[in-house]
């Protein structure tokens, strides 16, 4: 695998507080769509950063 295609290690956590009903609905929908809540949140963060043109830090 080339250096550019290597996946970055997931080495950090983000703790958030949300309404338990919304959390349960979100997790249930993710299950229905055969995805995980974590995957969808990571996808949201990557898209958000891209849309706001935030560059990577090393």
C-alpha positions as CSV (number, residue, x, y, z in Angstrom):
1,X,0.0,0.0,0.0
2,X,1.4,3.4,-0.9
3,X,2.0,6.1,1.7
4,X,-0.8,8.2,0.3
5,X,-3.3,5.4,0.7
6,X,-2.5,4.4,4.2
7,X,-5.3,4.9,6.6
8,X,-4.6,7.1,9.5
9,X,-4.7,5.5,12.9
10,X,-7.8,6.3,15.0
11,X,-6.1,7.4,18.2
12,X,-8.5,10.0,19.7
13,X,-12.0,10.2,21.0
14,X,-14.6,12.9,21.0
15,X,-17.1,12.8,23.8
16,X,-20.4,14.6,23.2
17,X,-23.7,14.9,25.1
18,X,-26.9,14.5,23.2
19,X,-30.5,13.7,23.9
20,X,-30.9,10.0,24.6
21,X,-34.0,9.8,22.3
22,X,-32.1,11.3,19.4
23,X,-29.1,9.1,20.0
24,X,-31.3,6.0,20.0
25,X,-33.1,7.0,16.8
26,X,-29.7,7.8,15.2
27,X,-28.2,4.4,16.2
28,X,-31.3,2.6,15.0
29,X,-31.3,4.3,11.7
30,X,-27.6,3.5,11.2
31,X,-28.4,-0.1,12.0
32,X,-31.2,-0.1,9.4
33,X,-28.7,1.4,6.8
34,X,-26.1,-1.2,7.7
35,X,-23.6,1.4,8.9
36,X,-22.3,2.4,12.3
37,X,-22.9,5.7,14.2
38,X,-19.2,6.2,14.5
39,X,-18.6,5.8,10.8
40,X,-21.4,8.3,10.0
41,X,-20.0,10.8,12.5
42,X,-16.5,10.4,11.1
43,X,-17.9,10.9,7.6
44,X,-19.7,14.1,8.7
45,X,-16.5,15.5,10.3
46,X,-14.5,14.8,7.1
47,X,-17.1,16.4,4.9
48,X,-17.5,19.4,7.2
49,X,-13.7,20.0,7.2
50,X,-13.6,19.7,3.5
51,X,-16.5,22.1,2.9
52,X,-14.8,24.7,5.1
53,X,-11.4,24.1,3.5
54,X,-9.6,23.2,6.7
55,X,-6.2,21.7,5.9
56,X,-4.7,18.8,7.7
57,X,-2.2,19.3,10.5
58,X,0.6,17.0,11.0
